[in-house]
């Protein structure tokens, strides 16, 4: 009883996850060629072309999701329903004018077989042209195996009920069946509701159908919805987000069904696929944490792991991020580190180091009022807002020069020098070299104080006076000298010190 309740709870959680990952998509929707069935209990009335399309899809594996293959289906249906033995050669020639050549070469008797199917279906039509499935009077929905046998006998070309074709055919017609594909059989076997993964005859077909019906009764979930949920969970559903946790290499730590799962109970994640399961699960763990708790709840190390790129193992990325944080002391220190310092660290190559630097740069630009080429610089506050975050807590003094044109618009910013904790090198030759090269009309000088206190030192006053004198000689205006602190700044111009 406990296991039954655990399976019920697990499927409810699975349904909730499906909806969360695929918003707006109903898990109980199934599709037939060109039509959507929203209520599998009452599928649309079948016409001969519907049955022919489903037969062709099951017979040769055509996909109704492909626009090209939908065109093939329409052509094949038209040729099969045209009839007349004398027209066969002309019909094949007509088909081969398009892109059906390879398909017809592989299945040379396809049109002839499809014509026989059309004739058989025609015998099933009532006075209104609606197809009455073989054995419909015996309640086929209550006995899918008997219904499958009736279709096999009535149409041919679908193999037997121990193969997949007849079940694909029935689902394409809107029947409430699950195609016993390997991924679904594996999932049911792991869950403990199917005795084995084999599927090769009537006995296996009956066991599979019984397992599906029993699971539907237990969970209260219709067969059509079970079909989609199991396909999504077992990794065989194309075009959907998420899922795939019970694929060939199961990710048990992320599965909501583990409490009632026989596979997990007896093998756990240390079973045959345990190592692969843990590795695959770790690649999703941070993504799930982001989705469930939000980006603002993640630690600095977790965010850094994302910035580095998760690769196949987010646990390894997080460990590397933790090691980086301990080695350098924090995010700002990592930002201040050079590429060579980062690449000297284990697990960090040049590409990953550039990812880290780029992520920090984006964050700094968002945090400040960015100054880009051509932007006007109207005063010291513009400089402070643009660069305060970039140079806050940097352990070395950086001396920067902003090059401006005749209208005080930014040409570019250049780092002139990086000094020690006590001072920086700002020789007039180095400061004005770039200004002359870029034909700047004016410059703004800027440097940071690692102490956080922007109050200028005597050396700062002396350097400012020296550079202003050099600018006058060169004909390049020195508009201001801004010192960046931790929470405030000092402007020589605003204070009347130049």
C-alpha positions as CSV (number, residue, x, y, z in Angstrom):
1,X,0.0,0.0,0.0
2,X,2.8,2.4,0.9
3,X,4.5,1.7,-2.5
4,X,1.2,2.4,-4.3
5,X,0.8,5.7,-2.5
6,X,4.4,6.6,-3.3
7,X,3.9,5.9,-7.0
8,X,0.7,8.0,-6.9
9,X,2.6,10.9,-5.3
10,X,5.5,10.4,-7.6
11,X,3.3,10.7,-10.8
12,X,1.6,13.8,-9.4
13,X,5.0,15.4,-8.9
14,X,6.0,14.2,-12.3
15,X,3.0,15.9,-13.9
16,X,3.7,19.1,-12.0
17,X,7.3,19.1,-13.3
18,X,6.2,18.5,-16.8
19,X,3.8,21.5,-16.7
20,X,6.5,23.7,-15.1
21,X,9.1,22.8,-17.8
22,X,6.5,23.0,-20.6
23,X,4.1,25.8,-19.7
24,X,1.0,25.9,-21.8
25,X,1.3,22.3,-23.0
26,X,-1.3,19.9,-21.8
27,X,0.2,16.5,-21.1
28,X,-2.9,14.7,-22.1
29,X,-2.9,15.9,-25.7
30,X,-2.1,13.5,-28.5
31,X,-1.7,14.1,-32.2
32,X,-2.6,12.2,-35.4
33,X,-1.5,13.2,-38.9
34,X,-2.7,16.8,-39.5
35,X,-5.1,16.8,-36.5
36,X,-4.9,17.3,-32.7
37,X,-6.9,15.1,-30.4
38,X,-7.6,16.9,-27.1
39,X,-10.0,14.2,-25.8
40,X,-8.7,10.7,-26.5
41,X,-11.9,9.3,-25.0
42,X,-13.8,10.7,-28.0
43,X,-11.5,10.8,-31.0
44,X,-12.7,12.3,-34.3
45,X,-14.6,10.1,-36.7
46,X,-12.2,8.3,-39.0
47,X,-12.2,8.7,-42.8
48,X,-10.3,6.5,-45.2
49,X,-7.4,9.1,-45.7
50,X,-6.9,9.2,-41.9
51,X,-6.4,5.4,-41.7
52,X,-4.2,5.4,-44.7
53,X,-2.0,8.1,-43.4
54,X,-1.7,6.4,-40.0
55,X,-0.9,3.1,-41.8
56,X,1.8,4.7,-43.9
57,X,3.4,6.4,-40.9
58,X,3.5,3.2,-39.0
59,X,4.6,1.1,-42.0
60,X,7.6,3.1,-43.2
61,X,8.3,5.4,-40.2
62,X,7.2,8.7,-41.7
63,X,7.0,11.7,-39.2
64,X,4.0,13.9,-39.2
65,X,6.1,16.7,-37.6
66,X,8.0,17.1,-40.9
67,X,6.3,19.3,-43.5
68,X,8.2,17.4,-46.3
69,X,7.0,14.1,-45.1
70,X,3.4,15.4,-44.7
71,X,3.6,16.2,-48.4
72,X,4.8,12.7,-49.1
73,X,1.8,11.3,-47.1
74,X,-0.7,13.3,-49.2
75,X,0.9,12.1,-52.4
76,X,0.9,8.5,-51.3
77,X,-2.7,8.6,-50.1
78,X,-3.8,10.1,-53.4
79,X,-1.9,7.4,-55.4
80,X,-3.3,4.6,-53.2
81,X,-6.9,5.8,-53.5
82,X,-6.8,6.5,-57.2
83,X,-7.0,2.8,-57.9
84,X,-6.8,1.0,-61.3
85,X,-4.2,-1.6,-62.1
86,X,-3.3,0.0,-65.4
87,X,-2.3,3.3,-63.8
88,X,0.3,1.8,-61.5
89,X,3.4,2.7,-63.6
90,X,2.2,6.3,-64.2
91,X,1.4,6.7,-60.5
92,X,4.9,5.6,-59.5
93,X,6.4,7.9,-62.1
94,X,4.4,10.8,-60.7
95,X,5.6,10.1,-57.2
96,X,9.2,9.8,-58.3
97,X,9.1,13.3,-59.8
98,X,9.3,14.6,-56.3
99,X,11.5,13.7,-53.3
100,X,9.8,10.3,-52.8
101,X,12.3,8.5,-55.0
102,X,14.5,7.1,-52.2
103,X,11.5,6.0,-50.1
104,X,9.9,4.2,-53.0
105,X,13.2,2.6,-54.0
106,X,13.5,1.2,-50.5
107,X,9.8,0.1,-50.4
108,X,9.1,-0.7,-54.1
109,X,5.7,-2.3,-53.4
110,X,4.5,0.4,-51.0
111,X,1.9,2.0,-53.3
112,X,0.5,-1.4,-54.2
113,X,0.2,-2.4,-50.6
114,X,-1.3,0.9,-49.7
115,X,-3.9,0.4,-52.4
116,X,-4.9,-2.9,-50.9
117,X,-5.2,-1.2,-47.5
118,X,-7.4,1.5,-49.0
119,X,-9.7,-1.2,-50.4
120,X,-9.8,-3.0,-47.0
121,X,-10.6,0.3,-45.3
122,X,-13.3,1.0,-47.8
123,X,-15.1,-2.2,-46.8
124,X,-15.2,-0.9,-43.2
125,X,-17.0,2.4,-44.1
126,X,-20.6,2.9,-43.2
127,X,-23.2,4.7,-45.2
128,X,-21.8,8.1,-44.1
129,X,-18.3,7.3,-45.1
130,X,-17.1,6.9,-41.6
131,X,-14.7,4.0,-41.0
132,X,-15.9,1.4,-38.5
133,X,-12.7,-0.2,-37.0
134,X,-12.6,-4.0,-37.1
135,X,-13.9,-5.6,-33.9
136,X,-15.4,-2.3,-32.8
137,X,-18.5,-4.0,-31.6
138,X,-16.4,-6.0,-29.0
139,X,-15.4,-2.9,-27.1
140,X,-11.8,-2.3,-28.4
141,X,-11.0,0.3,-25.8
142,X,-11.5,-2.3,-23.0
143,X,-9.3,-4.8,-24.9
144,X,-6.5,-3.1,-26.8
145,X,-4.8,-6.4,-27.6
146,X,-7.9,-7.8,-29.3
147,X,-8.3,-4.5,-31.2
148,X,-4.7,-4.7,-32.3
149,X,-5.2,-8.2,-33.6
150,X,-8.2,-7.1,-35.5
151,X,-6.3,-4.3,-37.2
152,X,-3.4,-6.6,-38.1
153,X,-5.8,-9.1,-39.6
154,X,-7.9,-6.5,-41.4
155,X,-5.1,-4.4,-43.0
156,X,-1.9,-6.3,-43.1
157,X,1.6,-4.8,-43.3
158,X,1.6,-4.0,-39.6
159,X,3.4,-7.1,-38.4
160,X,2.0,-8.7,-35.3
161,X,1.1,-7.4,-31.9
162,X,4.5,-8.3,-30.6
163,X,6.0,-5.5,-32.8
164,X,5.7,-1.7,-32.6
165,X,4.0,-0.9,-35.9
166,X,0.4,-1.8,-35.0
167,X,0.7,0.1,-31.7
168,X,2.1,3.2,-33.5
169,X,-0.8,2.9,-36.0
170,X,-3.4,2.7,-33.2
171,X,-2.0,5.7,-31.4
172,X,-1.9,7.7,-34.6
173,X,-5.6,7.0,-35.0
174,X,-6.3,8.4,-31.5
175,X,-6.6,5.1,-29.7
176,X,-5.8,5.1,-26.0
177,X,-2.7,3.0,-26.2
178,X,1.0,3.4,-25.3
179,X,3.6,2.3,-27.9
180,X,5.7,-0.3,-26.1
181,X,9.0,1.3,-27.1
182,X,12.1,0.2,-25.3
183,X,12.5,3.4,-23.2
184,X,9.0,3.0,-21.8
185,X,9.4,-0.7,-21.2
186,X,12.7,0.0,-19.4
187,X,10.9,2.7,-17.2
188,X,8.0,0.3,-16.3
189,X,10.5,-2.5,-15.5
190,X,12.5,-0.2,-13.2
191,X,9.4,1.0,-11.5
192,X,8.5,-2.6,-10.8
193,X,5.1,-2.7,-12.7
194,X,6.5,-4.8,-15.6
195,X,8.2,-8.2,-15.2
196,X,10.8,-7.6,-17.9
197,X,11.9,-5.4,-20.8
198,X,11.3,-8.0,-23.5
199,X,8.6,-7.5,-26.1
200,X,8.3,-10.1,-28.8
201,X,4.9,-11.8,-28.8
202,X,1.3,-11.8,-27.7
203,X,2.1,-12.7,-24.1
204,X,4.5,-9.7,-23.8
205,X,1.9,-7.4,-25.4
206,X,-0.7,-8.5,-23.0
207,X,1.6,-8.0,-20.0
208,X,2.5,-4.5,-21.3
209,X,-1.1,-3.5,-21.8
210,X,-2.0,-4.9,-18.4
211,X,0.8,-2.9,-16.8
212,X,-0.4,0.4,-18.5
213,X,-4.0,-0.2,-17.5
214,X,-3.0,-1.0,-13.9
215,X,-0.9,2.1,-13.6
216,X,-3.7,4.2,-15.1
217,X,-6.2,2.9,-12.5
218,X,-3.7,3.3,-9.7
219,X,-2.8,6.9,-10.5
220,X,-6.1,8.1,-11.9
221,X,-4.2,9.4,-15.0
222,X,-5.6,8.6,-18.4
223,X,-3.6,6.4,-20.8
224,X,-2.9,9.3,-23.2
225,X,-1.4,11.4,-20.4
226,X,0.6,8.5,-19.1
227,X,2.0,8.0,-22.5
228,X,3.3,11.6,-22.8
229,X,4.6,11.7,-19.2
230,X,6.4,8.4,-19.5
231,X,7.9,9.4,-22.9
232,X,9.1,12.7,-21.4
233,X,10.5,11.1,-18.3
234,X,12.2,8.3,-20.2
235,X,13.9,10.6,-22.7
236,X,12.1,9.6,-25.9
237,X,9.9,12.7,-26.2
238,X,11.3,15.1,-28.8
239,X,10.5,18.9,-28.8
240,X,9.9,19.1,-25.0
241,X,11.9,20.8,-22.3
242,X,13.4,18.9,-19.4
243,X,12.6,15.2,-18.7
244,X,14.9,12.3,-19.5
245,X,15.7,11.4,-15.9
246,X,14.9,7.8,-16.4
247,X,16.8,7.4,-19.6
248,X,19.4,4.7,-20.3
249,X,21.6,6.3,-17.6
250,X,19.1,7.2,-14.9
251,X,19.4,10.4,-12.8
252,X,17.8,9.0,-9.7
253,X,18.6,11.9,-7.4
254,X,16.4,14.2,-9.5
255,X,13.5,11.7,-10.0
256,X,10.2,12.2,-8.0
257,X,9.4,8.5,-8.2
258,X,12.4,7.1,-6.3
259,X,10.3,6.5,-3.1
260,X,8.2,3.9,-4.9
261,X,10.8,2.7,-7.5
262,X,11.9,-0.9,-7.2
263,X,15.1,-0.1,-9.2
264,X,16.2,2.6,-6.8
265,X,15.1,0.6,-3.7
266,X,17.3,-2.4,-4.6
267,X,20.1,-0.7,-6.6
268,X,20.1,3.0,-5.7
269,X,22.5,5.3,-7.4
270,X,25.3,2.9,-6.7
271,X,23.8,0.3,-9.2
272,X,25.2,-0.4,-12.6
273,X,24.6,3.1,-13.8
274,X,25.2,4.9,-10.5
275,X,28.4,6.8,-11.4
276,X,26.9,8.0,-14.7
277,X,23.7,8.9,-12.8
278,X,25.5,11.1,-10.3
279,X,27.5,12.8,-13.0
280,X,24.4,13.6,-15.1
281,X,22.5,14.7,-12.0
282,X,25.2,17.1,-10.9
283,X,25.0,18.8,-14.3
284,X,21.3,19.7,-13.5
285,X,21.6,20.5,-9.8
286,X,22.5,24.2,-10.1
287,X,20.0,24.7,-12.9
288,X,17.2,23.3,-10.7
289,X,18.4,25.4,-7.8
290,X,18.3,28.5,-10.0
291,X,14.8,27.6,-11.2
292,X,13.4,26.7,-7.8
293,X,15.0,29.3,-5.5
294,X,16.0,32.1,-7.8
295,X,19.2,33.6,-8.9
296,X,19.4,36.0,-6.0
297,X,19.5,33.0,-3.5
298,X,22.6,31.5,-5.1
299,X,26.0,31.8,-3.5
300,X,29.0,33.7,-5.0
301,X,30.7,30.4,-5.8
302,X,27.6,29.0,-7.5
303,X,27.3,32.2,-9.7
304,X,31.0,31.9,-10.5
305,X,30.4,28.3,-11.5
306,X,27.8,29.4,-14.0
307,X,30.1,32.1,-15.3
308,X,32.8,29.5,-15.9
309,X,30.4,27.2,-17.8
310,X,29.1,24.1,-16.2
311,X,30.3,21.6,-18.7
312,X,29.2,18.1,-17.7
313,X,29.7,18.3,-13.9
314,X,28.4,21.3,-12.0
315,X,29.8,19.8,-8.7
316,X,33.3,20.1,-10.2
317,X,32.6,23.6,-11.4
318,X,31.4,24.6,-7.9
319,X,34.4,23.1,-6.3
320,X,36.7,25.0,-8.6
321,X,34.7,28.2,-7.9
322,X,35.1,27.6,-4.1
323,X,38.8,27.0,-4.6
324,X,39.1,30.2,-6.6
325,X,37.3,32.2,-3.9
326,X,39.6,30.9,-1.2
327,X,42.7,31.4,-3.3
328,X,42.0,35.0,-4.2
329,X,39.8,36.1,-1.3
330,X,36.6,37.0,-3.0
331,X,34.8,38.1,-6.2
332,X,36.5,41.5,-6.5
333,X,39.9,40.0,-6.1
334,X,39.1,37.4,-8.8
335,X,38.0,40.2,-11.1
336,X,41.2,42.1,-10.4
337,X,43.3,39.1,-11.2
338,X,45.0,39.0,-14.6
339,X,44.4,36.3,-17.2
340,X,47.8,34.8,-16.4
341,X,47.0,34.6,-12.7
342,X,43.7,32.9,-13.4
343,X,45.2,30.4,-15.9
344,X,47.9,29.5,-13.4
345,X,45.1,28.0,-11.3
346,X,44.2,24.4,-11.9
347,X,41.1,23.7,-14.1
348,X,41.2,27.2,-15.5
349,X,42.3,27.5,-19.1
350,X,42.4,30.7,-21.1
351,X,38.9,30.3,-22.5
352,X,37.4,29.9,-19.1
353,X,39.5,32.7,-17.7
354,X,38.1,35.0,-20.4
355,X,34.6,33.9,-19.5
356,X,35.1,34.9,-16.0
357,X,36.5,38.3,-16.9
358,X,33.7,39.0,-19.4
359,X,31.0,38.1,-16.8
360,X,32.5,40.5,-14.3
361,X,32.8,43.2,-17.0
362,X,29.1,42.9,-17.9
363,X,28.1,43.1,-14.2
364,X,30.2,46.2,-13.7
365,X,28.8,47.9,-16.7
366,X,25.3,47.2,-15.5
367,X,26.1,48.4,-12.0
368,X,27.5,51.8,-13.2
369,X,26.3,54.4,-15.6
370,X,28.4,53.3,-18.5
371,X,30.5,55.7,-20.5
372,X,30.8,54.5,-24.1
373,X,32.7,56.0,-27.1
374,X,30.9,59.3,-28.1
375,X,29.2,59.8,-24.8
376,X,29.5,63.3,-23.4
377,X,31.3,63.7,-20.0
378,X,29.6,66.6,-18.2
379,X,31.4,66.6,-15.0
380,X,33.0,64.6,-12.1
381,X,29.8,62.9,-11.2
382,X,29.6,61.2,-14.6
383,X,33.1,59.8,-14.0
384,X,32.3,58.6,-10.5
385,X,29.1,56.8,-11.6
386,X,30.8,55.1,-14.5
387,X,33.9,53.9,-12.7
388,X,33.2,53.6,-9.0
389,X,32.3,49.9,-9.1
390,X,35.1,49.0,-11.4
391,X,37.8,50.3,-9.1
392,X,36.2,49.8,-5.7
393,X,38.4,47.5,-3.5
394,X,41.1,47.0,-6.2
395,X,44.2,46.4,-4.1
396,X,46.5,48.5,-6.4
397,X,46.3,52.1,-7.6
398,X,45.3,52.4,-11.2
399,X,46.0,55.7,-13.0
400,X,43.5,56.2,-15.9
401,X,43.2,58.9,-18.5
402,X,39.9,59.7,-20.3
403,X,40.5,61.1,-23.8
404,X,37.9,63.6,-25.0
405,X,37.2,65.4,-28.2
406,X,36.5,69.1,-28.7
407,X,32.9,68.7,-27.5
408,X,34.0,66.7,-24.4
409,X,32.8,63.4,-25.8
410,X,34.6,60.3,-24.8
411,X,37.1,58.9,-27.3
412,X,38.4,56.1,-25.1
413,X,39.7,55.4,-21.6
414,X,43.3,54.3,-21.2
415,X,45.1,52.8,-18.1
416,X,48.4,54.6,-17.9
417,X,49.9,52.7,-15.0
418,X,49.3,50.4,-12.1
419,X,51.1,51.4,-9.0
420,X,51.8,50.0,-5.5
421,X,49.6,50.3,-2.5
422,X,51.2,53.7,-1.7
423,X,51.3,55.4,-5.0
424,X,51.2,55.2,-8.8
425,X,53.4,56.2,-11.7
426,X,52.0,59.1,-13.8
427,X,54.8,60.5,-15.9
428,X,53.6,63.2,-18.3
429,X,55.2,61.3,-21.2
430,X,53.0,58.2,-20.5
431,X,49.9,60.2,-19.7
432,X,49.8,62.3,-22.9
433,X,51.2,59.7,-25.3
434,X,47.8,58.3,-26.0
435,X,46.2,61.7,-26.0
436,X,48.5,62.8,-28.8
437,X,48.0,59.6,-30.7
438,X,44.2,59.9,-30.6
439,X,44.2,63.7,-31.3
440,X,42.4,64.3,-28.0
441,X,41.4,67.9,-27.3
442,X,41.0,67.4,-23.6
443,X,41.6,64.8,-20.9
444,X,40.3,63.9,-17.5
445,X,42.7,62.3,-15.0
446,X,41.5,59.6,-12.7
447,X,42.9,57.2,-10.1
448,X,41.7,55.1,-7.3
449,X,42.7,54.9,-3.6
450,X,42.8,51.3,-2.4
451,X,42.3,52.5,1.2
452,X,38.8,53.7,0.3
453,X,39.5,57.3,1.4
454,X,39.5,59.7,-1.7
455,X,41.2,62.5,0.2
456,X,44.3,63.6,-2.0
457,X,47.8,63.1,-0.7
458,X,50.5,65.8,-1.2
459,X,51.9,63.6,-4.1
460,X,48.4,63.8,-5.7
461,X,48.5,67.6,-5.7
462,X,52.0,67.6,-7.1
463,X,51.2,65.2,-9.9
464,X,48.1,67.1,-10.8
465,X,50.0,70.4,-11.1
466,X,52.7,68.8,-13.1
467,X,50.3,67.3,-15.6
468,X,48.2,70.5,-16.0
469,X,51.5,72.3,-16.9
470,X,52.4,69.6,-19.4
471,X,48.9,69.8,-20.9
472,X,49.1,73.6,-21.4
473,X,52.4,73.2,-23.3
474,X,50.9,70.5,-25.6
475,X,47.7,72.4,-26.1
476,X,45.6,69.6,-24.4
477,X,43.2,70.8,-21.7
478,X,43.2,68.9,-18.4
479,X,39.6,69.3,-17.3
480,X,39.7,67.5,-13.9
481,X,41.5,64.9,-11.8
482,X,39.1,62.6,-10.0
483,X,40.1,60.3,-7.1
484,X,37.8,57.3,-6.6
485,X,37.2,56.1,-3.0
486,X,35.0,53.3,-1.7
487,X,31.8,55.3,-1.2
488,X,32.7,58.8,-2.4
489,X,35.1,60.7,-4.6
490,X,37.3,63.8,-4.7
491,X,37.3,66.2,-7.7
492,X,40.2,68.7,-8.0
493,X,38.1,70.9,-10.2
494,X,35.0,70.9,-8.0
495,X,37.1,71.7,-5.0
496,X,38.9,74.5,-6.8
497,X,42.3,72.8,-6.5
498,X,43.3,73.2,-10.2
